[in-house]
Amino acid sequence: MQATASGRALRLFTFALALLLTACGEMRWTRPGGDHASAGNDLANCRVAAHSSTERMYGPMLPPVTSGGQFGNAPVGPTPADRQMREQETVNRCMRDKGYALVPVDG
C-alpha cells in the first residue's frame, strides 16, 4: 500500500508541475530539425496510442462504481483523474522517445 501511495503522490506531483508550467506560459514540443507540422502529427499519434494503452489497461471509461462496504462509498478502480494522468504521462514519454522536449514558447 505504501508503494501505491508514493506512486500516486509522484503522479500528482508530475501533474501539478505540468499545470504550473502551463500556467506560467504556453509550452510546446520541439526537437532539433523538427517543424510544427511533424510535431503536431507526432503528438496526435502519441495521444491516440496513449488513449488506446489506457483503455487496454483500465477498460472503457465508466461511471464511478462504489464499494458500499467497510469504507463506505470509496471508489473502486482508477478515478478519471488517475486515468488522465496516466494517459498524459504516456503521451509525454512517447514524445520524449521520439526526441522531443517540452519547452516554453518564446513570447
The 8 nearest C-alpha neighbors of each residue, nearest first, counted from 0:
[[1, 3, 2, 4, 5, 6, 7, 8],
 [0, 2, 4, 3, 5, 6, 7, 8],
 [3, 1, 5, 4, 0, 6, 7, 8],
 [4, 2, 6, 0, 1, 5, 7, 8],
 [3, 5, 7, 1, 6, 2, 8, 0],
 [4, 6, 8, 2, 7, 3, 9, 1],
 [7, 5, 3, 9, 8, 4, 2, 10],
 [6, 8, 10, 4, 9, 5, 11, 3],
 [7, 9, 5, 11, 6, 10, 12, 4],
 [8, 10, 12, 6, 7, 11, 5, 13],
 [11, 9, 13, 7, 12, 8, 14, 6],
 [10, 12, 8, 14, 9, 13, 7, 15],
 [11, 13, 9, 15, 10, 14, 16, 8],
 [14, 12, 10, 16, 11, 15, 9, 17],
 [13, 15, 11, 17, 16, 12, 10, 18],
 [16, 14, 18, 12, 17, 13, 11, 19],
 [15, 17, 19, 13, 18, 14, 12, 20],
 [16, 18, 14, 20, 15, 19, 21, 13],
 [19, 17, 21, 15, 16, 20, 22, 14],
 [20, 18, 16, 22, 21, 17, 15, 23],
 [19, 21, 23, 17, 22, 18, 16, 24],
 [20, 22, 18, 24, 23, 19, 25, 17],
 [23, 21, 19, 20, 24, 18, 25, 17],
 [24, 22, 20, 21, 19, 25, 18, 103],
 [25, 23, 21, 22, 26, 103, 20, 104],
 [24, 26, 104, 21, 103, 27, 23, 22],
 [25, 27, 103, 102, 104, 101, 21, 24],
 [28, 26, 101, 102, 103, 104, 29, 25],
 [27, 29, 101, 100, 99, 102, 38, 30],
 [28, 30, 99, 100, 27, 101, 33, 38],
 [31, 29, 99, 33, 98, 32, 100, 28],
 [32, 30, 33, 29, 99, 98, 34, 100],
 [31, 33, 30, 34, 29, 37, 35, 98],
 [34, 32, 30, 31, 37, 29, 38, 35],
 [33, 35, 36, 37, 38, 32, 29, 30],
 [34, 36, 38, 37, 39, 33, 29, 40],
 [37, 35, 39, 38, 34, 40, 33, 41],
 [36, 38, 40, 39, 34, 35, 41, 33],
 [39, 37, 35, 41, 36, 40, 42, 34],
 [40, 38, 42, 36, 37, 41, 35, 43],
 [41, 39, 37, 43, 42, 38, 44, 36],
 [40, 42, 44, 38, 43, 39, 37, 45],
 [43, 41, 45, 39, 44, 40, 38, 46],
 [42, 44, 46, 40, 41, 45, 39, 47],
 [45, 43, 41, 47, 42, 46, 48, 40],
 [46, 44, 42, 48, 90, 43, 47, 93],
 [47, 45, 49, 43, 44, 48, 90, 50],
 [46, 48, 50, 44, 49, 45, 51, 43],
 [47, 49, 45, 51, 46, 50, 52, 44],
 [50, 48, 52, 46, 86, 51, 89, 47],
 [49, 51, 53, 47, 52, 48, 46, 54],
 [52, 50, 54, 48, 49, 53, 55, 47],
 [53, 51, 49, 55, 50, 54, 48, 56],
 [52, 54, 56, 50, 55, 51, 57, 49],
 [53, 55, 58, 51, 57, 52, 56, 59],
 [56, 54, 52, 53, 58, 57, 51, 59],
 [55, 57, 53, 54, 58, 52, 51, 59],
 [58, 56, 54, 55, 53, 59, 77, 60],
 [59, 57, 54, 55, 56, 60, 53, 61],
 [60, 58, 54, 61, 57, 55, 53, 56],
 [59, 61, 58, 62, 54, 79, 57, 63],
 [60, 62, 59, 63, 64, 58, 79, 78],
 [61, 63, 64, 60, 79, 78, 65, 59],
 [64, 62, 61, 74, 65, 75, 78, 76],
 [65, 63, 75, 74, 62, 66, 76, 61],
 [66, 64, 74, 72, 73, 75, 67, 63],
 [65, 67, 68, 72, 73, 75, 74, 64],
 [68, 66, 71, 72, 65, 70, 69, 73],
 [69, 67, 66, 71, 70, 72, 73, 65],
 [68, 70, 71, 67, 66, 72, 73, 65],
 [71, 69, 68, 73, 72, 67, 66, 74],
 [70, 72, 67, 68, 69, 73, 66, 65],
 [71, 73, 67, 65, 66, 74, 70, 68],
 [72, 74, 65, 71, 70, 66, 75, 67],
 [75, 73, 65, 64, 72, 76, 63, 66],
 [74, 76, 65, 64, 66, 73, 77, 63],
 [77, 75, 74, 78, 64, 57, 63, 65],
 [78, 76, 81, 82, 79, 75, 57, 74],
 [77, 79, 81, 80, 82, 76, 74, 63],
 [78, 80, 82, 81, 83, 77, 60, 63],
 [79, 81, 83, 78, 82, 84, 77, 85],
 [82, 80, 78, 84, 79, 83, 77, 85],
 [81, 83, 79, 85, 80, 84, 86, 78],
 [82, 84, 80, 86, 85, 81, 87, 79],
 [85, 83, 87, 81, 86, 82, 88, 80],
 [86, 84, 82, 88, 83, 87, 81, 89],
 [85, 87, 83, 89, 49, 84, 88, 82],
 [86, 88, 90, 84, 89, 85, 83, 91],
 [89, 87, 91, 85, 86, 90, 84, 92],
 [88, 90, 86, 92, 87, 91, 49, 93],
 [91, 89, 87, 93, 45, 88, 92, 46],
 [92, 90, 88, 94, 89, 93, 87, 95],
 [91, 93, 89, 95, 94, 90, 96, 88],
 [94, 92, 90, 96, 91, 95, 45, 89],
 [93, 95, 97, 91, 96, 99, 92, 90],
 [96, 94, 99, 98, 92, 97, 93, 100],
 [95, 97, 93, 94, 98, 92, 99, 91],
 [98, 96, 94, 95, 99, 93, 41, 30],
 [97, 99, 95, 96, 30, 94, 100, 31],
 [100, 98, 30, 95, 29, 94, 28, 97],
 [99, 101, 28, 29, 102, 95, 30, 98],
 [102, 100, 28, 27, 26, 29, 99, 103],
 [101, 103, 26, 27, 100, 28, 104, 29],
 [104, 102, 26, 25, 105, 27, 24, 101],
 [105, 103, 26, 25, 106, 27, 102, 24],
 [106, 104, 103, 25, 102, 26, 24, 27],
 [105, 104, 103, 24, 25, 26, 23, 102]]
